[in-house]
Amino acid sequence: MLVSEVMLQQTPVTRVLPIWQEWMDRWPTPAALAAEPAGEAVRAWGRLGYPRRALRLYAAAAAITADHDGVVPDSFDGLLTLPGVGTYTAAAVAAFAYGRRATVVDTNIRRVQARVISGSALPAPTLSAAEMRLAAALLPEEGAQSAKWNAAVMELGALVCTARAPKCGNCPIRSECAWLAAGQPAPSYVAKGQPWAGTDRQVRGAVMGVLRATRMPIQRELFFAPVPELGDDGLDGTTFSESLRSQLRRLHSLMAPESQLERAIEGLLQDGLAQSREGGLLLPD
């Protein structure tokens, strides 16, 4: 449950499911993950994005193995002691894995609350303390019921009370919806998607793709130089796999400025997602 919750942060289920299954097959327990190098977690993360989440899961697995006898804590407070686990993830795992009473507030729950209770088309751009208080006040007192409540409201927002095309005619609580009663007023702001093309995030992701494609150090010059032709060797004499060549071509096709590439590489080193060894870069141990 902890793995899926971390993977699902800012990433849709369709992208997460195959990677999650691979993780569960390879590392069915926290101890199994903690026994491998951190770089293997980053490699197995694939292209889910925000790869620091892989390092957080790895650190959490190590802490669970060392401090909790290999068992994920079953309380909100216990989960918060794990590295990289914040309030939302702790609440979600406590509620959905252990049936604890915990206030889970994701984008879907926020939207249902905004429409049904507040009469707004969309919740505010950022989560507020008032929203958290409202969610806590609506939550049933009994643990199992509160977990079902969280799941039900989340599903209502995901499948019926959607952001762009809500199915109000199918809504089981439409008679109680303040937004519907007010005539479905338009949002007070326009939600903007995050840009991707040409951003530092895109370049970081492409550099990570290169590092995931090999277990050998990649000389820094190769992130800037043309991809060697098939049959050529790397600058250090290491033969290139076609997978590595493909990732290098993908990186170079972005035509990122040298300063942006330097920024991406230094950021990955600072974040612990890459390390320098033998004059090259590779995933962390």
GUVEX-859014 format. One record per residue (C-alpha): residue number from 1; x, y, z; chain; residue in three letters. Coordinates in Angstrom, 1 decimal, m for minus. Layout:
BEGIN
<r NUM; <X; Y; Z>; "A"; "ALA"> ...
//
This chain:
BEGIN
<r 1; <0.0; 0.0; 0.0>; "A"; "MET"> <r 2; <2.8; 2.4; 0.8>; "A"; "LEU"> <r 3; <4.5; 1.7; m2.5>; "A"; "VAL"> <r 4; <1.3; 2.4; m4.5>; "A"; "SER"> <r 5; <0.5; 5.6; m2.6>; "A"; "GLU"> <r 6; <3.9; 7.0; m3.2>; "A"; "VAL"> <r 7; <3.8; 6.0; m6.9>; "A"; "MET"> <r 8; <0.3; 7.5; m7.4>; "A"; "LEU"> <r 9; <1.4; 11.0; m6.2>; "A"; "GLN"> <r 10; <1.0; 13.2; m9.3>; "A"; "GLN"> <r 11; <0.9; 10.1; m11.6>; "A"; "THR"> <r 12; <m2.2; 8.4; m13.1>; "A"; "PRO"> <r 13; <m3.1; 4.8; m12.2>; "A"; "VAL"> <r 14; <m2.6; 3.6; m15.8>; "A"; "THR"> <r 15; <1.1; 4.6; m15.7>; "A"; "ARG"> <r 16; <1.6; 3.3; m12.2>; "A"; "VAL"> <r 17; <0.0; m0.1; m12.4>; "A"; "LEU"> <r 18; <2.6; m2.0; m14.5>; "A"; "PRO"> <r 19; <5.6; m0.5; m12.6>; "A"; "ILE"> <r 20; <3.9; m1.2; m9.2>; "A"; "TRP"> <r 21; <3.4; m4.8; m10.3>; "A"; "GLN"> <r 22; <7.0; m5.1; m11.2>; "A"; "GLU"> <r 23; <8.1; m3.7; m7.9>; "A"; "TRP"> <r 24; <5.8; m6.1; m5.9>; "A"; "MET"> <r 25; <7.1; m9.1; m7.9>; "A"; "ASP"> <r 26; <10.7; m8.1; m7.3>; "A"; "ARG"> <r 27; <10.4; m6.7; m3.8>; "A"; "TRP"> <r 28; <7.4; m8.2; m2.0>; "A"; "PRO"> <r 29; <8.7; m7.0; 1.4>; "A"; "THR"> <r 30; <10.5; m3.8; 2.7>; "A"; "PRO"> <r 31; <13.5; m6.0; 3.6>; "A"; "ALA"> <r 32; <13.8; m7.2; 0.0>; "A"; "ALA"> <r 33; <14.0; m3.7; m1.3>; "A"; "LEU"> <r 34; <16.4; m2.5; 1.5>; "A"; "ALA"> <r 35; <18.8; m5.4; 0.6>; "A"; "ALA"> <r 36; <19.5; m3.9; m2.8>; "A"; "GLU"> <r 37; <21.4; m0.7; m3.8>; "A"; "PRO"> <r 38; <19.4; 2.5; m3.9>; "A"; "ALA"> <r 39; <20.2; 2.8; m7.6>; "A"; "GLY"> <r 40; <18.1; m0.3; m8.3>; "A"; "GLU"> <r 41; <15.0; 1.4; m6.9>; "A"; "ALA"> <r 42; <15.7; 4.4; m9.1>; "A"; "VAL"> <r 43; <16.3; 2.2; m12.2>; "A"; "ARG"> <r 44; <13.1; 0.2; m11.6>; "A"; "ALA"> <r 45; <11.2; 3.5; m11.2>; "A"; "TRP"> <r 46; <11.3; 3.8; m15.0>; "A"; "GLY"> <r 47; <9.6; 6.9; m16.4>; "A"; "ARG"> <r 48; <7.0; 7.5; m13.6>; "A"; "LEU"> <r 49; <8.5; 11.0; m13.0>; "A"; "GLY"> <r 50; <9.7; 12.7; m9.9>; "A"; "TYR"> <r 51; <12.3; 9.9; m9.2>; "A"; "PRO"> <r 52; <13.2; 11.2; m5.8>; "A"; "ARG"> <r 53; <10.1; 9.3; m4.8>; "A"; "ARG"> <r 54; <12.0; 6.1; m5.5>; "A"; "ALA"> <r 55; <14.8; 7.2; m3.1>; "A"; "LEU"> <r 56; <12.2; 8.0; m0.4>; "A"; "ARG"> <r 57; <10.6; 4.6; m0.8>; "A"; "LEU"> <r 58; <14.0; 3.0; m0.5>; "A"; "TYR"> <r 59; <14.8; 5.0; 2.7>; "A"; "ALA"> <r 60; <11.4; 4.1; 4.1>; "A"; "ALA"> <r 61; <12.0; 0.4; 3.4>; "A"; "ALA"> <r 62; <15.4; 0.6; 5.1>; "A"; "ALA"> <r 63; <13.8; 2.3; 8.2>; "A"; "ALA"> <r 64; <10.9; m0.3; 8.3>; "A"; "ILE"> <r 65; <13.5; m3.1; 8.2>; "A"; "THR"> <r 66; <15.8; m1.7; 10.8>; "A"; "ALA"> <r 67; <13.3; m0.1; 13.2>; "A"; "ASP"> <r 68; <9.9; m1.8; 12.7>; "A"; "HIS"> <r 69; <10.9; m5.5; 12.3>; "A"; "ASP"> <r 70; <10.1; m5.3; 8.6>; "A"; "GLY"> <r 71; <6.4; m4.3; 9.1>; "A"; "VAL"> <r 72; <4.9; m1.1; 7.8>; "A"; "VAL"> <r 73; <3.6; 0.9; 10.8>; "A"; "PRO"> <r 74; <m0.1; 0.8; 11.2>; "A"; "ASP"> <r 75; <m0.8; 4.2; 12.7>; "A"; "SER"> <r 76; <m0.7; 7.7; 11.3>; "A"; "PHE"> <r 77; <1.9; 8.9; 13.8>; "A"; "ASP"> <r 78; <4.0; 5.8; 13.2>; "A"; "GLY"> <r 79; <3.9; 6.2; 9.4>; "A"; "LEU"> <r 80; <5.0; 9.8; 9.8>; "A"; "LEU"> <r 81; <8.3; 8.7; 11.4>; "A"; "THR"> <r 82; <9.3; 7.0; 8.1>; "A"; "LEU"> <r 83; <11.7; 9.0; 5.8>; "A"; "PRO"> <r 84; <9.9; 10.8; 3.0>; "A"; "GLY"> <r 85; <6.3; 10.0; 4.3>; "A"; "VAL"> <r 86; <4.2; 13.1; 4.6>; "A"; "GLY"> <r 87; <0.7; 13.7; 6.1>; "A"; "THR"> <r 88; <m1.3; 12.7; 3.0>; "A"; "TYR"> <r 89; <0.6; 9.4; 2.5>; "A"; "THR"> <r 90; <0.5; 8.6; 6.2>; "A"; "ALA"> <r 91; <m3.2; 9.2; 6.3>; "A"; "ALA"> <r 92; <m3.9; 7.2; 3.1>; "A"; "ALA"> <r 93; <m2.0; 4.1; 4.3>; "A"; "VAL"> <r 94; <m3.4; 4.3; 7.8>; "A"; "ALA"> <r 95; <m7.0; 4.5; 6.4>; "A"; "ALA"> <r 96; <m6.9; 2.2; 3.4>; "A"; "PHE"> <r 97; <m4.3; m0.4; 4.6>; "A"; "ALA"> <r 98; <m5.3; m0.6; 8.3>; "A"; "TYR"> <r 99; <m8.8; 0.9; 8.5>; "A"; "GLY"> <r 100; <m7.7; 3.7; 10.8>; "A"; "ARG"> <r 101; <m9.6; 6.9; 11.2>; "A"; "ARG"> <r 102; <m7.5; 9.4; 9.2>; "A"; "ALA"> <r 103; <m8.3; 12.5; 7.2>; "A"; "THR"> <r 104; <m7.4; 11.7; 3.6>; "A"; "VAL"> <r 105; <m7.8; 14.7; 1.3>; "A"; "VAL"> <r 106; <m6.8; 14.3; m2.3>; "A"; "ASP"> <r 107; <m7.8; 16.3; m5.4>; "A"; "THR"> <r 108; <m11.0; 14.3; m5.9>; "A"; "ASN"> <r 109; <m12.1; 14.7; m2.3>; "A"; "ILE"> <r 110; <m11.4; 18.4; m2.4>; "A"; "ARG"> <r 111; <m13.5; 18.8; m5.5>; "A"; "ARG"> <r 112; <m16.5; 17.0; m4.0>; "A"; "VAL"> <r 113; <m16.3; 19.0; m0.8>; "A"; "GLN"> <r 114; <m16.0; 22.3; m2.8>; "A"; "ALA"> <r 115; <m19.1; 21.5; m4.9>; "A"; "ARG"> <r 116; <m21.4; 19.8; m2.4>; "A"; "VAL"> <r 117; <m20.6; 21.9; 0.7>; "A"; "ILE"> <r 118; <m19.2; 25.2; m0.5>; "A"; "SER"> <r 119; <m21.0; 25.5; m3.9>; "A"; "GLY"> <r 120; <m17.7; 26.2; m5.8>; "A"; "SER"> <r 121; <m16.9; 24.6; m9.2>; "A"; "ALA"> <r 122; <m13.4; 23.8; m8.1>; "A"; "LEU"> <r 123; <m11.4; 23.9; m4.8>; "A"; "PRO"> <r 124; <m8.8; 26.6; m4.2>; "A"; "ALA"> <r 125; <m5.5; 26.1; m6.1>; "A"; "PRO"> <r 126; <m3.8; 25.1; m2.9>; "A"; "THR"> <r 127; <m5.1; 23.0; 0.1>; "A"; "LEU"> <r 128; <m6.2; 25.2; 3.0>; "A"; "SER"> <r 129; <m6.5; 24.6; 6.7>; "A"; "ALA"> <r 130; <m10.3; 25.2; 6.4>; "A"; "ALA"> <r 131; <m10.6; 22.4; 3.9>; "A"; "GLU"> <r 132; <m8.7; 20.0; 6.2>; "A"; "MET"> <r 133; <m11.1; 21.0; 9.1>; "A"; "ARG"> <r 134; <m14.1; 20.4; 6.9>; "A"; "LEU"> <r 135; <m12.8; 17.0; 5.8>; "A"; "ALA"> <r 136; <m12.2; 16.0; 9.4>; "A"; "ALA"> <r 137; <m15.7; 17.2; 10.5>; "A"; "ALA"> <r 138; <m17.3; 15.1; 7.8>; "A"; "LEU"> <r 139; <m15.4; 12.0; 8.6>; "A"; "LEU"> <r 140; <m17.3; 9.2; 10.5>; "A"; "PRO"> <r 141; <m15.9; 8.5; 13.9>; "A"; "GLU"> <r 142; <m15.6; 4.7; 13.6>; "A"; "GLU"> <r 143; <m12.3; 3.6; 11.9>; "A"; "GLY"> <r 144; <m13.7; 1.1; 9.3>; "A"; "ALA"> <r 145; <m16.5; 3.5; 8.4>; "A"; "GLN"> <r 146; <m14.2; 6.4; 8.0>; "A"; "SER"> <r 147; <m12.0; 4.4; 5.7>; "A"; "ALA"> <r 148; <m15.0; 3.5; 3.5>; "A"; "LYS"> <r 149; <m16.0; 7.2; 3.6>; "A"; "TRP"> <r 150; <m12.7; 8.3; 2.3>; "A"; "ASN"> <r 151; <m12.7; 5.7; m0.5>; "A"; "ALA"> <r 152; <m16.3; 6.4; m1.5>; "A"; "ALA"> <r 153; <m15.8; 10.2; m1.7>; "A"; "VAL"> <r 154; <m12.5; 9.7; m3.6>; "A"; "MET"> <r 155; <m14.3; 7.4; m6.1>; "A"; "GLU"> <r 156; <m17.2; 9.8; m6.4>; "A"; "LEU"> <r 157; <m14.8; 12.6; m7.4>; "A"; "GLY"> <r 158; <m12.8; 10.4; m9.8>; "A"; "ALA"> <r 159; <m15.7; 8.8; m11.7>; "A"; "LEU"> <r 160; <m18.8; 11.1; m11.3>; "A"; "VAL"> <r 161; <m17.9; 14.5; m9.9>; "A"; "CYS"> <r 162; <m15.0; 15.0; m12.4>; "A"; "THR"> <r 163; <m13.3; 18.3; m13.1>; "A"; "ALA"> <r 164; <m14.3; 18.9; m16.7>; "A"; "ARG"> <r 165; <m17.4; 16.9; m17.4>; "A"; "ALA"> <r 166; <m19.2; 16.0; m14.1>; "A"; "PRO"> <r 167; <m22.0; 13.4; m14.5>; "A"; "LYS"> <r 168; <m24.4; 15.2; m12.2>; "A"; "CYS"> <r 169; <m27.4; 13.2; m13.4>; "A"; "GLY"> <r 170; <m25.7; 10.0; m12.0>; "A"; "ASN"> <r 171; <m24.7; 11.6; m8.7>; "A"; "CYS"> <r 172; <m26.2; 9.9; m5.7>; "A"; "PRO"> <r 173; <m26.0; 13.1; m3.6>; "A"; "ILE"> <r 174; <m27.1; 15.6; m6.3>; "A"; "ARG"> <r 175; <m30.1; 16.7; m4.2>; "A"; "SER"> <r 176; <m27.6; 17.9; m1.5>; "A"; "GLU"> <r 177; <m25.1; 19.6; m3.9>; "A"; "CYS"> <r 178; <m24.8; 23.3; m3.2>; "A"; "ALA"> <r 179; <m23.0; 23.9; m6.6>; "A"; "TRP"> <r 180; <m25.8; 22.2; m8.6>; "A"; "LEU"> <r 181; <m28.4; 24.1; m6.6>; "A"; "ALA"> <r 182; <m26.7; 27.4; m7.5>; "A"; "ALA"> <r 183; <m26.8; 26.6; m11.2>; "A"; "GLY"> <r 184; <m23.3; 25.3; m11.6>; "A"; "GLN"> <r 185; <m21.4; 28.6; m11.5>; "A"; "PRO"> <r 186; <m18.2; 28.7; m13.5>; "A"; "ALA"> <r 187; <m14.8; 28.3; m11.7>; "A"; "PRO"> <r 188; <m13.3; 31.5; m10.2>; "A"; "SER"> <r 189; <m9.9; 30.6; m11.9>; "A"; "TYR"> <r 190; <m8.6; 28.6; m14.8>; "A"; "VAL"> <r 191; <m6.5; 25.6; m13.9>; "A"; "ALA"> <r 192; <m3.3; 25.5; m15.8>; "A"; "LYS"> <r 193; <m1.3; 22.4; m16.7>; "A"; "GLY"> <r 194; <2.4; 22.2; m16.0>; "A"; "GLN"> <r 195; <4.6; 22.8; m19.1>; "A"; "PRO"> <r 196; <7.0; 20.0; m20.0>; "A"; "TRP"> <r 197; <8.7; 20.6; m23.4>; "A"; "ALA"> <r 198; <12.0; 22.4; m22.9>; "A"; "GLY"> <r 199; <11.9; 22.4; m19.1>; "A"; "THR"> <r 200; <14.6; 21.4; m16.7>; "A"; "ASP"> <r 201; <12.3; 18.5; m15.6>; "A"; "ARG"> <r 202; <12.3; 17.1; m19.2>; "A"; "GLN"> <r 203; <16.1; 17.3; m19.4>; "A"; "VAL"> <r 204; <16.6; 15.7; m16.0>; "A"; "ARG"> <r 205; <14.3; 12.9; m17.0>; "A"; "GLY"> <r 206; <16.3; 12.3; m20.2>; "A"; "ALA"> <r 207; <19.6; 12.3; m18.2>; "A"; "VAL"> <r 208; <18.0; 9.8; m15.8>; "A"; "MET"> <r 209; <17.0; 7.6; m18.8>; "A"; "GLY"> <r 210; <20.7; 7.4; m19.8>; "A"; "VAL"> <r 211; <21.8; 6.5; m16.3>; "A"; "LEU"> <r 212; <19.0; 3.8; m16.0>; "A"; "ARG"> <r 213; <20.2; 2.2; m19.3>; "A"; "ALA"> <r 214; <23.6; 1.1; m17.9>; "A"; "THR"> <r 215; <25.3; m0.1; m14.7>; "A"; "ARG"> <r 216; <28.6; 1.4; m15.9>; "A"; "MET"> <r 217; <29.8; 5.0; m15.2>; "A"; "PRO"> <r 218; <28.9; 7.2; m18.1>; "A"; "ILE"> <r 219; <31.6; 9.8; m18.8>; "A"; "GLN"> <r 220; <30.2; 13.3; m18.4>; "A"; "ARG"> <r 221; <31.3; 14.3; m21.9>; "A"; "GLU"> <r 222; <28.8; 11.9; m23.4>; "A"; "LEU"> <r 223; <25.9; 13.8; m22.1>; "A"; "PHE"> <r 224; <27.0; 16.7; m24.4>; "A"; "PHE"> <r 225; <28.7; 14.8; m27.3>; "A"; "ALA"> <r 226; <27.0; 13.1; m30.3>; "A"; "PRO"> <r 227; <26.0; 9.5; m29.8>; "A"; "VAL"> <r 228; <28.7; 7.1; m31.0>; "A"; "PRO"> <r 229; <27.7; 5.1; m34.1>; "A"; "GLU"> <r 230; <26.8; 1.5; m33.8>; "A"; "LEU"> <r 231; <29.9; m0.6; m33.3>; "A"; "GLY"> <r 232; <31.9; 2.3; m31.7>; "A"; "ASP"> <r 233; <33.0; 2.2; m28.1>; "A"; "ASP"> <r 234; <32.5; 4.8; m25.5>; "A"; "GLY"> <r 235; <35.2; 7.3; m24.5>; "A"; "LEU"> <r 236; <36.4; 5.0; m21.8>; "A"; "ASP"> <r 237; <36.4; 1.9; m24.1>; "A"; "GLY"> <r 238; <33.1; 0.5; m22.8>; "A"; "THR"> <r 239; <30.9; m0.9; m25.6>; "A"; "THR"> <r 240; <27.6; 0.9; m25.8>; "A"; "PHE"> <r 241; <24.4; m1.2; m25.7>; "A"; "SER"> <r 242; <21.6; m0.2; m28.1>; "A"; "GLU"> <r 243; <19.5; 0.7; m25.1>; "A"; "SER"> <r 244; <22.1; 3.2; m23.9>; "A"; "LEU"> <r 245; <22.5; 4.6; m27.4>; "A"; "ARG"> <r 246; <18.8; 5.1; m27.7>; "A"; "SER"> <r 247; <18.6; 7.0; m24.4>; "A"; "GLN"> <r 248; <21.6; 9.2; m25.4>; "A"; "LEU"> <r 249; <19.9; 10.0; m28.7>; "A"; "ARG"> <r 250; <16.7; 10.9; m26.9>; "A"; "ARG"> <r 251; <18.7; 13.2; m24.6>; "A"; "LEU"> <r 252; <20.6; 14.9; m27.5>; "A"; "HIS"> <r 253; <17.4; 15.3; m29.6>; "A"; "SER"> <r 254; <16.2; 17.8; m27.0>; "A"; "LEU"> <r 255; <19.0; 20.1; m28.0>; "A"; "MET"> <r 256; <19.2; 21.4; m24.5>; "A"; "ALA"> <r 257; <21.7; 24.3; m23.9>; "A"; "PRO"> <r 258; <24.9; 23.2; m22.2>; "A"; "GLU"> <r 259; <24.0; 25.3; m19.2>; "A"; "SER"> <r 260; <20.7; 23.5; m18.8>; "A"; "GLN"> <r 261; <22.4; 20.1; m19.1>; "A"; "LEU"> <r 262; <24.9; 21.1; m16.4>; "A"; "GLU"> <r 263; <22.1; 22.3; m14.2>; "A"; "ARG"> <r 264; <20.2; 19.0; m14.6>; "A"; "ALA"> <r 265; <23.3; 16.9; m13.8>; "A"; "ILE"> <r 266; <24.3; 19.0; m10.8>; "A"; "GLU"> <r 267; <20.7; 18.8; m9.5>; "A"; "GLY"> <r 268; <20.7; 15.0; m9.8>; "A"; "LEU"> <r 269; <23.9; 14.8; m7.9>; "A"; "LEU"> <r 270; <22.7; 17.1; m5.2>; "A"; "GLN"> <r 271; <19.4; 15.1; m4.9>; "A"; "ASP"> <r 272; <21.3; 11.8; m4.6>; "A"; "GLY"> <r 273; <19.8; 10.4; m7.8>; "A"; "LEU"> <r 274; <23.2; 10.2; m9.4>; "A"; "ALA"> <r 275; <26.8; 9.8; m8.1>; "A"; "GLN"> <r 276; <30.2; 10.5; m9.6>; "A"; "SER"> <r 277; <32.6; 7.6; m9.9>; "A"; "ARG"> <r 278; <35.6; 6.8; m12.0>; "A"; "GLU"> <r 279; <35.3; 10.0; m13.9>; "A"; "GLY"> <r 280; <31.7; 9.3; m14.9>; "A"; "GLY"> <r 281; <28.1; 9.3; m13.6>; "A"; "LEU"> <r 282; <25.9; 6.4; m12.5>; "A"; "LEU"> <r 283; <23.0; 5.7; m10.3>; "A"; "LEU"> <r 284; <23.6; 5.6; m6.5>; "A"; "PRO"> <r 285; <24.8; 2.6; m4.6>; "A"; "ASP"> 
//
